Amino acid sequence: MRRHPRRGEAGREVSEAPSERGASERGAEVGRRIGVGLMYGLWKPRVLGAWRVPASGPVILAVNHSHNVDGPMVMGVAPRPTHFLIKKEAFIGPLGSFLHGIGQLKVDRSVADRMAITRAVDVLEQGGVLGIFPEGTRGEGDFASLRAGLAYFAVRGGAPIVPVAVLGSTDRPGRLIKQLPPLRSRVDVVFGDPFAAGDGSGRRTRKALDEATVRIQERLTAHLENARRLTGR
């Protein structure tokens, strides 16, 4: 969402800080290109079903989250530039400036972060790709516990959800850097069929969002099971 420039005492425009600007599509494309180089340079991604991501229009990538590398991996192999909602704790110092620069969205998970919500909806209204870890935090990566945020964005933004399963990032620690998968190891990224979260009524009541969350969890869990069968993970 484009905001009116603020003005100083003399009527001069005051530039916004990077954290106050909306997500940049150009920045996200730069981030995608950086991700391509890093992910394919450090590991061996095997990407299945990327053609299922709609070529245009708003879409949400719902990604399981078991390792810190999962987000950058999807950013690098997805066919379109992606704006991920990322916890505010990551936006510190130079890394924070870098994440803002490549179009990523800071979110405070401890509150209803209205600024993050607005910017995420803006991405969808502008026909972009929003990346979400629906479990809210890194865990088993099995979609067992979903937050309602994904349902809200899908229903509010009228965007289809594409389930994404990242498998193999936690198989074993690396020798040089134990916090990362072993260099040149294979990581599978499986994109599923897009689906609508709502019931077609357009309702955004608490009951409607709760029902949508149940439908989403069923679809994401089924996709993860299918991805494991396809990849043998």
Secondary structure by P-SEA (a helix, b strand, c coil): ccccccccccccbbbbccccccccaaaaaaaaaaaaaaaaacbbbbbccccccccccbbbbbccccccaaaaaaaaccccbbbbbccccccccaaaaaaaaabbbbbccccccaaaaaaaaaaaaabbbbbbcccccccccccccccaaaaaaaaaacbbbbbbbbccccccccccccccccccbbbbbbbcbbbbcccccccccaaaaaaaaaaaaaaaaaaaaaaaaaacc
